[in-house]
Amino acid sequence: MILPGATLGVVGGGQLGRMFTMEAQRLGFRVVVLDPDRDAPAAQIADAHVARPWSDPTALSAFASQCAAITTEFENVPAEALRALAAHVPVRPSAAAVAPTQDRLDEKALFASLDIAVVPWAPIRSAADLAGAWHAISGPAILKTARMGYDGKGQASVATSEELFAAYEHLGPAPCILERRVTFEREISIMVARGEDGSVVTWPVAENVHVNGILHTTVVPAQVPAALSAAARETAQRIVTALDYVGVMGVECFVVDGALLVNEVAPRPHNSGHWTLDAAVTSQFEQQVRTLTGLPLGNTAPMCAAAMVNLLGDLWAEGEPQWDRALAVTGVRLHLYGKAEPRPGRKMGHLVALAPAADTALMLALKAWQALQE
Ligand code: AMP
């Protein structure tokens, strides 16, 4: 067990690393961040910062030498970098547990091995697979690169085989998957944490709305039948257990004809779990600290209903948003990540509204978000 007072390392200095750092520091740990950006959101508040890329072996050992244990905040940290760090100190989740989630082809194979239902899909390992994949899916589809996609990046909607060939030229040529574009009733996600001793906890199922492939709102608890929540919980538990995963993971799902189809997993805390900082007994970031240090897993119970709205750089089109207007809405909490440059589509912060019921929380969160745009 690693106790408060020790120094923890986080690979990546974005907003997830920043919220991890805040929670770790609240618990009395020191935090070192590895990120080449001198002004990275987590680096601004960390106790120490190694401003070097993870591709630099000297930086990795300099970073590891300061840490009692290391975690990540970004799913695409190369498994080799995690392995190199693990030669010095415990790394959680491990390279082996993260690797299958970094490639959509491997991830689909994992789901198949666990009998987890997914949308119809076909592999495209090279251009030679394009015609066969189109034949297999034959209809509106989404081409996704196997590696390095996030927030709708590395994806293209296609409706004809010509569009598929053109999109592959544009995105690739690299291994991809072609997925049928499904009409879902709703999107849900479940946050799950697994400790070193194999114990697993989940937070209540969240309901998500994406706009242009980027998360827009999350509401908790999701308005779904108890059996669906139980299926989501059980699925998440099976995934982390099969991977021998130690840490926090987000499992994103579609609900189609009342049934659960898993879309993808994120091997780290997830945007749809940000509400836990405000409304759960233990936040996803505190849980990341607990799983990393071997402390007991915390209670995941919600203290009330919550709704989150992401604040993208687009909000800054006319200058700094008028924060006072959002903060005037009752029950609203504001989180800003300290990013200097508000680019369109860039996650700059989020709002969370707390209320006794989910629909009220969503109404308040959207009201605050709209007030920022007036
Ligand atoms: P992903 O990067 O796979 O999480 O995709 C981002 C978002 O695009 C998802 O959360 C959905 O809103 C949408 N999306 C992705 N795949 C599909 C699909 N096969 N059918 C319909 N919508 C999808």
Residues whose N, C-alpha, C, O or C-beta is under 5 A from the ligand:
A	BS01	AMP	V119 I142 D151 G152 E179 R180 R181 V182 H210 G213
